[in-house]
Structure formats: C-alpha cells, structure tokens
Amino acid sequence: MPTEKQTQHTLVIRLWREEGNGTPVWRGFVTEIQTGETKYFQSLTNLAELIARVVGAASMEGGGAPQNAGNDQPSNP
C-alpha cells in the first residue's frame, strides 16, 4: 500500500503565562495528535519553531517551513 505524505496536522497547544523576573514568560506544550509526541516550550518564539518543525518536516520538499514562522503578524495578501 503506497504511503501518502501527511498534509494535515492536528496539534493541541496548551500555554500559560508566568511571571519571570518581573516580565511575563509564555510556557506550554504542543502535542501532535497523529504521533502522540509532546514537546515543551518556554517562549512564543519556541512555540513558533515547534510548529514550523512539525509542518516543515512534512513539507521540506515543498519549500520547508512557512515563511511567517515566528512572526506575530499575518502576512499581507
């Protein structure tokens, strides 16, 4: 049976904000439902990197990780 490349991902993201030396720090975890794999992060930048890795791993032949990985703002159409 031929295997198809995964084009959809279901992620559960849990995040919370903690005070770290007077500045807020976002922490949490990402669980990929298809694999059951859970990764923890300690900043929103790390969250974006984790998502880019999950999506980028499936689309490396199609150009790699999304261009906006790590950006807070959506791109203009």
TIRO-2110 file (N, C-alpha, C; in Angstrom, 1 decimal):
// TIRO-2110
0.8, -1.2, 0.0, N, 1, A
0.0, 0.0, 0.0, CA, 1, A
0.9, 1.2, 0.0, C, 1, A
0.7, 2.2, -1.0, N, 2, A
1.6, 3.3, -1.0, CA, 2, A
1.3, 4.3, 0.2, C, 2, A
2.3, 4.9, 0.6, N, 3, A
2.1, 5.9, 1.7, CA, 3, A
2.1, 7.3, 1.1, C, 3, A
1.1, 8.1, 1.7, N, 4, A
1.0, 9.4, 1.2, CA, 4, A
1.7, 10.3, 2.2, C, 4, A
2.2, 11.5, 1.7, N, 5, A
2.8, 12.4, 2.7, CA, 5, A
1.7, 13.1, 3.5, C, 5, A
1.9, 13.3, 4.7, N, 6, A
1.0, 13.9, 5.6, CA, 6, A
0.8, 15.4, 5.2, C, 6, A
-0.5, 15.8, 4.9, N, 7, A
-0.7, 17.2, 4.5, CA, 7, A
-1.6, 17.9, 5.6, C, 7, A
-2.0, 17.2, 6.6, N, 8, A
-2.7, 17.8, 7.7, CA, 8, A
-2.1, 17.4, 9.0, C, 8, A
-2.1, 18.3, 10.0, N, 9, A
-1.6, 18.0, 11.3, CA, 9, A
-2.6, 18.5, 12.3, C, 9, A
-2.9, 17.7, 13.3, N, 10, A
-3.7, 18.1, 14.4, CA, 10, A
-2.9, 18.3, 15.6, C, 10, A
-2.8, 19.5, 16.2, N, 11, A
-2.0, 19.9, 17.3, CA, 11, A
-2.8, 20.4, 18.4, C, 11, A
-2.5, 19.9, 19.6, N, 12, A
-3.1, 20.5, 20.8, CA, 12, A
-2.0, 21.4, 21.5, C, 12, A
-2.4, 22.6, 21.7, N, 13, A
-1.4, 23.6, 22.2, CA, 13, A
-2.0, 24.1, 23.6, C, 13, A
-1.2, 23.9, 24.6, N, 14, A
-1.6, 24.5, 25.9, CA, 14, A
-0.5, 25.5, 26.3, C, 14, A
-1.0, 26.7, 26.6, N, 15, A
0.0, 27.7, 27.0, CA, 15, A
-0.5, 28.5, 28.2, C, 15, A
0.4, 29.0, 29.0, N, 16, A
0.1, 29.8, 30.1, CA, 16, A
1.2, 30.8, 30.3, C, 16, A
0.9, 31.9, 31.0, N, 17, A
1.8, 32.9, 31.2, CA, 17, A
2.3, 32.9, 32.7, C, 17, A
3.6, 33.0, 32.9, N, 18, A
4.2, 33.1, 34.2, CA, 18, A
5.0, 34.3, 34.3, C, 18, A
5.1, 34.8, 35.5, N, 19, A
6.0, 36.0, 35.8, CA, 19, A
7.4, 35.5, 35.9, C, 19, A
8.3, 36.0, 35.1, N, 20, A
9.7, 35.6, 35.2, CA, 20, A
10.6, 36.8, 35.4, C, 20, A
11.1, 37.1, 36.6, N, 21, A
11.9, 38.2, 36.9, CA, 21, A
11.2, 39.5, 36.5, C, 21, A
9.9, 39.6, 36.8, N, 22, A
9.2, 40.9, 36.5, CA, 22, A
8.6, 41.0, 35.1, C, 22, A
9.0, 40.1, 34.2, N, 23, A
8.4, 40.1, 32.9, CA, 23, A
7.7, 38.8, 32.6, C, 23, A
6.6, 38.9, 31.9, N, 24, A
5.8, 37.7, 31.6, CA, 24, A
6.6, 36.7, 30.7, C, 24, A
6.4, 35.4, 31.0, N, 25, A
7.0, 34.4, 30.2, CA, 25, A
5.9, 33.4, 29.8, C, 25, A
5.8, 33.1, 28.5, N, 26, A
4.9, 32.2, 28.0, CA, 26, A
5.5, 30.8, 28.0, C, 26, A
4.8, 29.8, 28.6, N, 27, A
5.3, 28.4, 28.6, CA, 27, A
4.1, 27.5, 28.2, C, 27, A
4.5, 26.3, 27.8, N, 28, A
3.4, 25.4, 27.5, CA, 28, A
3.9, 24.2, 26.8, C, 28, A
3.0, 23.5, 26.1, N, 29, A
3.4, 22.3, 25.3, CA, 29, A
2.6, 22.2, 24.1, C, 29, A
3.1, 21.4, 23.1, N, 30, A
2.4, 21.1, 21.9, CA, 30, A
2.4, 19.6, 21.8, C, 30, A
1.2, 19.0, 21.6, N, 31, A
1.1, 17.6, 21.3, CA, 31, A
0.6, 17.4, 19.9, C, 31, A
1.3, 16.6, 19.1, N, 32, A
0.8, 16.2, 17.8, CA, 32, A
-0.1, 15.0, 17.9, C, 32, A
-1.3, 15.1, 17.6, N, 33, A
-2.3, 14.0, 17.8, CA, 33, A
-1.9, 12.8, 17.0, C, 33, A
-1.5, 12.9, 15.8, N, 34, A
-1.2, 11.7, 15.0, CA, 34, A
-0.1, 10.9, 15.6, C, 34, A
0.9, 11.5, 16.2, N, 35, A
2.0, 10.7, 16.7, CA, 35, A
2.0, 10.6, 18.2, C, 35, A
1.3, 11.4, 18.9, N, 36, A
1.3, 11.4, 20.4, CA, 36, A
2.5, 12.1, 21.0, C, 36, A
3.3, 12.6, 20.1, N, 37, A
4.6, 13.3, 20.6, CA, 37, A
4.2, 14.7, 21.2, C, 37, A
4.8, 14.9, 22.4, N, 38, A
4.6, 16.2, 23.1, CA, 38, A
6.0, 16.9, 23.3, C, 38, A
6.0, 18.1, 22.9, N, 39, A
7.2, 19.0, 23.1, CA, 39, A
6.8, 20.2, 23.9, C, 39, A
7.7, 20.6, 24.8, N, 40, A
7.5, 21.7, 25.7, CA, 40, A
8.3, 22.9, 25.2, C, 40, A
7.7, 24.1, 25.5, N, 41, A
8.4, 25.4, 25.1, CA, 41, A
8.3, 26.4, 26.2, C, 41, A
9.2, 27.4, 26.2, N, 42, A
9.3, 28.4, 27.2, CA, 42, A
9.2, 29.8, 26.7, C, 42, A
8.8, 30.0, 25.4, N, 43, A
8.6, 31.3, 24.8, CA, 43, A
7.7, 31.1, 23.6, C, 43, A
7.1, 32.2, 23.2, N, 44, A
6.2, 32.1, 22.0, CA, 44, A
7.1, 31.9, 20.7, C, 44, A
8.3, 32.3, 20.8, N, 45, A
9.3, 32.1, 19.7, CA, 45, A
9.5, 30.6, 19.6, C, 45, A
9.7, 29.9, 20.7, N, 46, A
9.9, 28.4, 20.7, CA, 46, A
8.7, 27.7, 20.2, C, 46, A
7.5, 28.2, 20.6, N, 47, A
6.2, 27.6, 20.1, CA, 47, A
6.2, 27.7, 18.5, C, 47, A
6.5, 28.9, 18.0, N, 48, A
6.5, 29.0, 16.5, CA, 48, A
7.5, 28.1, 15.9, C, 48, A
8.7, 27.9, 16.5, N, 49, A
9.7, 27.0, 16.0, CA, 49, A
9.2, 25.5, 16.0, C, 49, A
8.5, 25.1, 17.1, N, 50, A
8.0, 23.8, 17.2, CA, 50, A
7.0, 23.5, 16.1, C, 50, A
6.1, 24.5, 15.9, N, 51, A
5.0, 24.3, 14.8, CA, 51, A
5.7, 24.3, 13.5, C, 51, A
6.7, 25.1, 13.2, N, 52, A
7.4, 25.1, 11.9, CA, 52, A
8.1, 23.8, 11.7, C, 52, A
8.6, 23.2, 12.8, N, 53, A
9.3, 21.9, 12.6, CA, 53, A
8.3, 20.8, 12.2, C, 53, A
7.1, 20.8, 12.9, N, 54, A
6.1, 19.8, 12.6, CA, 54, A
5.6, 20.0, 11.1, C, 54, A
5.3, 21.2, 10.8, N, 55, A
4.8, 21.5, 9.4, CA, 55, A
5.9, 21.4, 8.4, C, 55, A
7.1, 21.9, 8.7, N, 56, A
8.2, 21.9, 7.8, CA, 56, A
8.7, 20.5, 7.5, C, 56, A
8.7, 19.6, 8.5, N, 57, A
9.1, 18.2, 8.3, CA, 57, A
8.3, 17.5, 7.3, C, 57, A
7.0, 17.9, 7.2, N, 58, A
6.2, 17.3, 6.2, CA, 58, A
6.2, 17.9, 4.8, C, 58, A
6.8, 19.2, 4.8, N, 59, A
6.8, 19.9, 3.5, CA, 59, A
8.2, 20.3, 3.1, C, 59, A
9.2, 19.7, 3.5, N, 60, A
10.6, 20.0, 3.2, CA, 60, A
10.8, 20.1, 1.7, C, 60, A
10.2, 19.1, 1.0, N, 61, A
10.3, 19.1, -0.5, CA, 61, A
9.6, 20.2, -1.1, C, 61, A
8.6, 20.8, -0.4, N, 62, A
7.8, 21.9, -1.0, CA, 62, A
8.2, 23.3, -0.5, C, 62, A
9.4, 23.4, 0.0, N, 63, A
9.9, 24.7, 0.3, CA, 63, A
10.3, 24.9, 1.8, C, 63, A
10.1, 23.9, 2.6, N, 64, A
10.5, 24.0, 4.0, CA, 64, A
9.4, 24.6, 4.9, C, 64, A
9.8, 25.2, 6.0, N, 65, A
8.9, 25.8, 7.0, CA, 65, A
8.2, 27.0, 6.4, C, 65, A
7.1, 27.4, 7.0, N, 66, A
6.3, 28.5, 6.5, CA, 66, A
7.2, 29.8, 6.6, C, 66, A
7.0, 30.8, 5.7, N, 67, A
7.8, 32.0, 5.8, CA, 67, A
7.5, 32.8, 7.0, C, 67, A
6.3, 32.8, 7.6, N, 68, A
5.9, 33.6, 8.7, CA, 68, A
6.3, 33.0, 10.0, C, 68, A
6.9, 31.9, 10.1, N, 69, A
7.2, 31.2, 11.4, CA, 69, A
7.9, 32.1, 12.3, C, 69, A
7.4, 32.4, 13.5, N, 70, A
8.0, 33.2, 14.4, CA, 70, A
7.4, 34.7, 14.4, C, 70, A
6.7, 35.0, 13.4, N, 71, A
6.1, 36.4, 13.3, CA, 71, A
4.8, 36.4, 14.0, C, 71, A
4.5, 37.6, 14.7, N, 72, A
3.2, 37.8, 15.3, CA, 72, A
2.1, 38.2, 14.4, C, 72, A
2.5, 38.8, 13.3, N, 73, A
1.5, 39.4, 12.4, CA, 73, A
1.3, 38.6, 11.2, C, 73, A
0.1, 38.5, 10.7, N, 74, A
-0.2, 37.7, 9.5, CA, 74, A
0.4, 38.5, 8.3, C, 74, A
0.8, 37.7, 7.2, N, 75, A
1.3, 38.4, 6.1, CA, 75, A
0.2, 39.1, 5.3, C, 75, A
0.5, 40.1, 4.6, N, 76, A
-0.5, 40.8, 3.7, CA, 76, A
-0.7, 40.0, 2.4, C, 76, A
-2.0, 39.8, 2.0, N, 77, A
-2.2, 39.1, 0.8, CA, 77, A
-1.8, 39.9, -0.4, C, 77, A
END
